[in-house]
Amino acid sequence: MVARILITKVAIASVLLNTPKWLMPLTSDEISILEDYKAILSPFEHATVHTSSSTSVTVSSVIPVVCDILHNLTGMKTNLQTKVGQDVCDGILQGVNKRLVPYENRTVTRMTTILDPRFKKEGFWNPFNFSQGVKSLEDELSLINAPTKSSAFSSPPTPESTAESNLLFSFLQTNQTQKIQSGREDSILALRKYLNAINLDPAQNPLDYWKISNDAGFKTCVFKYFCVPATSTESERMFSKAGLVVSEKRSSLKPKNVNMVLFLNKNDWII
C-alpha cells in the first residue's frame, strides 16, 4: 500500500487540491517517511511471499530468511532519510531479535537448514548455532547408520591359531574386545564431505538434490524433517477460494455442495 501511494502521489495530490474542504496532500517530509517505511517493510514482503508457499519445502528457509531480514535492516539503517524511519527500524530490529532469531536455537530448523544444500553453514547468523546443529545432525545420522547384528561385517575366515601366535599377539585380543562398532565415524566423514561441497543456487529445489543422492542416512533425515510448517496460509487461501465459489450468481449453493466444490478444487492435483 505504501508503494502504491508513492507511485500515485502526484495524482493523489492533484485530486486533493481540487477537492474543496478535503485533506491536504502529503508534504515532502511525509513522503520521505513513507519512502523509509517502504524500504524497511520490503524485506518482510519478500519473506512473507517466500514462506507462504505450500508446494515446496519452507522449514529449511526459516533461519536464512530471518538472517536476510537482519542483514537488510542493519545495512539500510544508515541510509534512511528521516529520524522517524531510523526509530522504526530500531524497533523492528528489536522485535526480530526477540521473536524470530530464537528459531536458530531450535533443533529442527537448525538441522533442516544444514540439510538444505542451498544454505548449509552460510544460512546461519550465529556460527555457534551452526555447530550445535551439526552435532544434532551427527547424532541423528549415527543412530541411522548404527550397525545391527544383521548388517555388521562378518568375520573373515582365518586359519587355526597356534599357541605361539596367541602369545605373541595377545594384546590384539584385548584391543578387539574394547572396540565398539559405531556409525558415528562414517556419519562425520559423510557430513564433512557434504558441507565442503559447493552450495546449490538459492533458486533451485533442494528436493531435486536429494532425489539423486545415494546417501541413505541423509535421505532418511530429509524425509523425516523436511516439511512445510503449519501456518494460517492455506486456511486464508481456502477462505478466498470460498468467496469466489459463492458469488452473487451462485448464492443459493448449499453448504454441502460448497464443501465438495472446495474439496475437489484443492485436491485436483491428486487426480
Buried (B, 14 or more C-beta within 10 A) or exposed (E): EBBEBBEEBEEBBEEEEEEEEEEEBBEEEBBBBBBBBBBBBBBBEEBEEBBBEEEEBBBBBBBBBBBBBBEBBEEBBEEBBBEBBBEBBEEBBEEBEEEBBEBBEBBBBBBBBBBBBBBBBEBBBEEEBBEBBBEBBBBBBBEBBBEEEEEEEEEEEEEEEEEEEEEEEEEEEEEEEEEEEEBBEBBBEBBEEBBEEEBBEEEEEBEEBBEEEEBEBBBBBBEBBBEBBEEEBEEEEBEEBBEEEBEEEEEEBEEEEBEEBBEEEEEEEEE
